[in-house]
Amino acid sequence: MNLFLTGASGLVGAAVASAAARRGHRVIGVVGGYAGEIPGLAKKIALELADETALHAAVLDAFPDAIVNCAAVSVPEACDADPARAQVLNVALPAALARLAHHVSARFIHLSSEQVFDGSRTAPYAAGDPTSPINLYGRQKLESERAVHAVAADFAVTIRAPLLMGDSLGGKRSVHERLLADWAAGKTPKLYTDELRQPCTAENLAEVIVELCEWRDVRGVFHWGGAELLSRHALGLRIREHFKLAEQQAPLAAITRAETPEAAKKRQPCLALDLALLAGKLKTRPQTIAEQLDGLKVPPPVRDWYFKQG
């Protein structure tokens, strides 16, 4: 299968490239300015994704069996800082890719987010539950879902993904990488005890994505995540324990939403996801936190600091 992948240098994109190559697929990866090697790519294309004409030409040249969109402005604060750019990458791009998928009859996998929900309840959200995003990122992701399925309903799958763990190409993108970077810089990360998330690794999500590329009869909006729900602070403690760091080497400050009322307006208290609809269709299984931690590596930017900790 020929797979056209956007965001190939990102946390999920790079994992998809590796997963697809392992399963014998040919991956054409689109990057922006990333110049490094991306394992699993048969071909790398440097492309400005806002240029719809160039994007159209690249897709027609590849004439893929599947298109996977992993490109996005995925940090809510970055969306707020530059909403116009975020609108292009989070909404206009997936809509354009969906039209192209329909045009070439390609499978289309689009990544969305659990942040389409307001997080005001503790019961897991099912894919068909009413949405109510409370920040710009969530609103853009919801808009992208509607645009994608309006133009490519017969070809598209949207996966609402959670907080992501994993090993990124540059070692700076995922939860454990950011925590280790803070500790190496002598900082004390502040993590909420009353924000509950259901994290999974980019590698596990990538296996789901590639499997869905191969199963063309599954269409619609689905949820994916890990097997466990826990607070951001509890996750930080588990990461510290996994890397065998002492509290004085890797301090954490526990905070609550009440302590940051303005920030809490754009943050969801609980984003539990019902995975049954998709998990029942796939061979890939949701992972426990222990399984996720087992796969994490010390990122290159902090290795010198880490190995000095003894």
N, C-alpha and C positions, 0 to 999 in steps of 0.2 A: 504494500500500500504506500502511495506517495502522500506524505503529510505536510501541509503548509502551516508553519508555526510562527505566530507573532509573539513578541516578548521572550525570545529564545534565550536571552542572557539573564532573565530574571529568576527568582527563586523557584517558581513553579515551572516556568518555561524550560529551564535547563534540566530539571528533573524529567519533564515530558520527553525531551530529546533523548535522554539516556534510556528511559523506559521503552520508548518506541523502537529505538535501535536494537535493544535487547530482544525485542519480539520480531525482529526481522523487517521492520519498516524503514523506508527511506524518508528522511526528515530534511526539509528545506526550512531553515530558520531565519527569521527576520530580526535584526537588531538595529539599534540606533547607532550610538558611537562606540559600542563595546568592541575592542580590538582583540581580545584574548580568544583562546581556543574554547570551543563548547563541545564537550564529548557527545557523540551520538549524531552530530549533524553531518549529512552528506554534502550540504551546500549552505553557505552563510551569505545572506543578503543584507547589506547596509541600506536602510530605507527610511525616509521620513514618513511616518505612518499617517501624518496629517495630509499628505499629498495623495488624494484619492486616485488621481490619474496614474501615478507611478504604482500604487498598490494594485489597481486594476490590471495593469500590464504584467506585474509580477505574478499575480494569481493565474492569469491566463497562460503565461509562459510555463508555469509549473503544472497547470491543469491537475490539481490534486484530487485524491479520493476523499480526503478529509482536511478541514481547516480547523485549527485550534487557536483560539484567541486567549493568550495569557498576558497581553499588554494592558496596562492600566496605570492610572495614578491611584495607588491603593492605600495611601496614608491620608486619613481624613483632614489632618491639618494642612497637607499639601494641596488638597482640593480647595480648601478655604483660601489659601494664599494665592492661588492662580486658578480661579474657577473656569476661565475660558479654555485654558489648556486642558484642564481636567474634563471639560465637556467634550472636547474633541476626542480624547483618548478613551474616555469611559462610556461615551454614548455614540458619537458620530462614527468612530472606528468600528465597533461591533455591528452597527447597522449596515455599514458599507460591506463588511465581510459577510454578513448574512445574505445581502443581495448577491454577492459574488458566489457564495455557496449555492444559492438557488440557481444561479445562471449556469454553473458547471455541474450541477447535481452532486455536490460534495457534502459529505457529513460535516456538520458544524458544531463544535463544542465551544461554548462561551462560559467564562468564569464570572460569577456574580458573588454576592456576599451575604452573610447572615445579617448584615447591618441594614437590610431592607425592613427588619423588624425593630420595634421600639424597645424590646427587652423588658417590658413591664410585668411579665408573668414568669413563673418558674416552670410551668409545664413545657415540654418540648414543642417547638414550632414545627408543624407539618408543612409540606410544600404548598398546600392549598389554603393555608391560613391567611387571613387579611394582613396586608403589609401596612406599615406605618413608620417610615424612616424618620429619624430625628436629626440627621446631619446631611450635609450636601452630598457626601460620598454615597450614603445609602440611597438618597433620592436619584442620583445619577445611575447607580446600579439598577434600580428598579425601572427607570426609564429605558435603560439599555435592554433589559429583559423583554419589555413590551415591544420595543423596536425589532429585536431579533426574531421573535416568534410571530410578529405581524407579517414579515416578509419571507421567512424561511421555516414555516411551521412543520413542513414535511421532512426537514433535514436537521433541525436544530435540537440540541440539548443544552440547557443552562444548569450549571452546578453552582449552588450557593455554598461557598466555602467558608470555613471558620478562621480563627487565629491560627497562623501557620508556624510550625517548627521546621527544622531541616537545615541542610548545609548549602549555603549559596556559593556561587562561583567566587565572589570577592570576600566572602566571610564576614559580611557586615549587615545582612538583611533580616535574618530571622530572629526569633525571640532570644534564643540562647546566645547568639552571636552579639546582639546588642547588650545583653547583660554582661557578658564577659568583657566587652569593650569598656563598659562603664567601670567595672571592677579594676581593670588594668589601668584605667585613668585615675583611680583613687576616688571614684564617685560612689554614692550610695543611692541606688535606684529606689524610687518610691512606687510601690505596687499596691493596688487596691485589694482589700480583703473581702469586699462586697460587690465585686464585678466577677461574674461567673462566665467562663468560656469553655468550649468543647474542642480543644485544639487537635489538629492532626499534622502529620508531616507533609511537606511538599512531595516527597517521594511516594507516599501512600496515595495522595491525591492524584499524582501523575499516573499511577497504575490504573486508577479508576478512569481517568481521561482516555488513556490508550485503549482500555477495554471497551469503552463506549464508542470509540472510533470504529471498532471492529463489529459492534452490534448496532446495525442501522435501524433495527425495528424499535429501538427505545427512543422516545422523543418526549419533550416537555421540560418542566422545571423540577429539579431534584435537590435534595440536601446531602452533603457529605461532611463528615467530621470524625473526631476520635470517639473512642468508646466511653470516655469519662468526662464529667463536668467538674471543673474545679476553679477556684479563684485565681486571679493573676498572681497574688502573693503566694498561694500554695504552689503554683507552678514554678515560681522563682525559687522557692525552697527545694523543690524536687530537682531542679536544674543544678543548684549549688551542691546538693547531695551527690548527684550523679558524677559531677566533676571533682568530687572529693575535696572541696574547698571548705575551710573553716569560716566561721562567722566573721572573724576579724579580717580575713582575706577577702571575703565577698559579702559585705554587709548589705542588708535589705531593710528598708523602712516600710512598715505596714501603715497604710492610710485608708481612710474611708471616703465615700462619696460626699458625706456631709462636710468633710474638711475642705472640699473643693467644689462648692455649689455651682459656680459658673461653668466650670469644665464639665460637671456632671450632666448639664442640660443636653450635651451632645454625646453622651456616653451611655450605653445600654447596661442596665444592672445585670441582666441574665439572658444569654443567648444560647439556650439549649435547643438542639436540633433533633427532630425525629428522622432517623436515617433508614427506617424500615423499608420505605418504598423503593429506594435504590439498592440498599444492601441485599434485598431479596432477589435482585436480578443479576448480581455480579459474583465473580469468584473472589475478587479482592475483598478483604474484610476490614472493618474499622479496627484500629489499634488501640491498645491500652497505653497509658502514659509510660509505663515501664518499657513497653515495646518501642515507643517513639524515642525515648531517651537512649536506648541501647544503640541506636543508629547514629547518634550525634557525635561529631568530631570537634576537636579544638580548632577554631578557625585560624588561618595563617597570621592575620594581623596581631594576634595576642599570644602566639605560641611562646615567644621568648619570655614574656611575663609569666605565663602559666607554668612553664616548666621550672621556673625559678622558685615557685611556691612550695616545691618539695612534696 
